[in-house]
Amino acid sequence: MTDITKLAFAPTHEWVNDLGDGTALVGISDQAQELLGDMVYIELPTVGDIFDSGDDVAVAESVKAASDIYSPVSGEILEVNEALENTPEIINNDAYVEGWLYKIKLSEPNELNNLLSYNGYVESL
């Protein structure tokens, strides 16, 4: 079980779990998945792709809408959550643990300082 109060959040509803080894897991917040509704498709980045903070990195499609997902941090994609390809609704059921989108090697670890704490994120809603 992930303690969501330890996660960092972007104002655009992505979360970052700093794994402490120069890598992080990234996903979308429970608030984002609630706004989108039932997920039907997730377009994930490709392993090896490099993104800057704020770049479009993925697309979430739901019964309500399609929405771009932005990378909250810069780095290289190390791994994607392949389980989402066949069962994107995992995000609806467990946005913070099983519903992670990708693992990234942080090229600018100090960018984590620019993100919101859980409390700051909740207050921004």
C-alpha positions as CSV (number, residue, x, y, z in Angstrom):
1,M,0.0,0.0,0.0
2,T,1.4,3.4,-1.0
3,D,1.2,6.2,1.5
4,I,-0.2,8.9,-0.9
5,T,0.9,11.6,1.5
6,K,4.4,10.8,0.4
7,L,3.7,11.3,-3.2
8,A,4.4,14.6,-5.1
9,F,1.7,16.0,-7.4
10,A,1.6,18.2,-10.5
11,P,-1.2,20.8,-10.8
12,T,-2.2,18.8,-14.0
13,H,-3.2,15.8,-11.8
14,E,-0.1,13.5,-12.3
15,W,1.6,12.0,-9.2
16,V,5.3,11.1,-8.7
17,N,6.6,8.4,-6.4
18,D,10.3,9.1,-5.9
19,L,11.9,5.7,-5.5
20,G,15.1,7.2,-4.0
21,D,17.4,5.7,-6.6
22,G,17.2,8.4,-9.2
23,T,14.0,6.9,-10.6
24,A,10.3,7.5,-10.0
25,L,6.9,6.0,-10.8
26,V,4.4,8.3,-12.4
27,G,0.6,8.0,-12.6
28,I,-2.6,10.1,-12.6
29,S,-4.4,11.1,-9.4
30,D,-7.6,9.6,-8.1
31,Q,-9.2,13.0,-8.8
32,A,-8.1,12.8,-12.5
33,Q,-9.5,9.3,-13.0
34,E,-12.8,10.3,-11.3
35,L,-13.1,13.2,-13.7
36,L,-12.4,11.1,-16.7
37,G,-14.6,8.2,-15.7
38,D,-14.2,4.6,-16.8
39,M,-10.9,4.1,-18.7
40,V,-11.1,2.4,-22.0
41,Y,-7.6,2.9,-23.4
42,I,-4.2,4.2,-22.3
43,E,-1.6,5.2,-24.8
44,L,1.7,4.9,-22.9
45,P,5.1,6.3,-23.9
46,T,7.8,4.0,-25.3
47,V,10.7,2.7,-23.3
48,G,13.8,4.8,-24.1
49,D,11.8,8.0,-24.9
50,I,13.1,11.1,-23.3
51,F,10.7,13.8,-22.0
52,D,11.0,17.2,-20.4
53,S,8.8,18.3,-17.5
54,G,5.5,19.4,-19.0
55,D,5.7,17.4,-22.2
56,D,2.8,15.3,-23.4
57,V,3.8,11.8,-22.5
58,A,0.6,9.7,-22.7
59,V,-3.1,9.8,-23.5
60,A,-5.9,8.5,-21.3
61,E,-9.2,7.7,-23.1
62,S,-12.4,7.1,-21.1
63,V,-16.0,6.8,-21.8
64,K,-16.3,10.6,-21.3
65,A,-13.2,12.0,-22.9
66,A,-9.6,11.7,-24.1
67,S,-7.0,13.6,-22.1
68,D,-3.3,14.3,-22.5
69,I,-1.1,13.2,-19.6
70,Y,1.9,15.4,-19.0
71,S,5.3,14.4,-17.6
72,P,5.7,16.1,-14.2
73,V,9.5,15.5,-14.3
74,S,12.2,15.2,-17.0
75,G,13.9,12.0,-17.8
76,E,14.1,8.8,-19.8
77,I,11.3,6.2,-19.7
78,L,12.6,3.0,-18.2
79,E,9.5,0.9,-18.0
80,V,5.7,1.2,-18.7
81,N,2.9,-0.6,-17.0
82,E,2.0,-3.1,-19.7
83,A,-1.0,-4.4,-17.6
84,L,-2.8,-1.2,-18.6
85,E,-2.7,-2.1,-22.3
86,N,-5.4,-4.8,-21.8
87,T,-7.0,-3.6,-18.6
88,P,-6.8,0.3,-18.4
89,E,-9.6,0.2,-15.8
90,I,-6.9,-0.7,-13.3
91,I,-6.4,3.1,-13.0
92,N,-10.0,3.5,-11.9
93,N,-9.6,0.8,-9.3
94,D,-6.2,1.6,-7.9
95,A,-4.7,4.9,-9.2
96,Y,-1.8,5.0,-6.8
97,V,-0.4,1.4,-6.7
98,E,-1.4,-0.9,-9.5
99,G,-2.4,2.0,-11.9
100,W,1.1,3.6,-12.3
101,L,1.8,4.5,-15.9
102,Y,5.6,4.5,-16.3
103,K,8.9,4.5,-14.5
104,I,11.3,7.3,-15.4
105,K,15.0,7.9,-14.8
106,L,15.1,11.4,-13.4
107,S,17.4,13.7,-15.4
108,E,16.6,16.7,-13.2
109,P,15.9,15.3,-9.7
110,N,15.5,18.9,-8.3
111,E,12.3,19.2,-10.3
112,L,10.6,17.1,-7.6
113,N,10.9,20.3,-5.4
114,N,8.6,22.1,-7.9
115,L,5.7,19.7,-7.3
116,L,3.0,19.9,-4.7
117,S,2.7,17.9,-1.5
118,Y,-0.4,15.8,-1.1
119,N,-1.9,18.5,1.1
120,G,-1.0,21.2,-1.3
121,Y,-2.5,19.2,-4.2
122,V,-5.8,18.6,-2.3
123,E,-6.0,22.4,-1.4
124,S,-5.5,23.2,-5.1
125,L,-8.6,21.2,-6.0
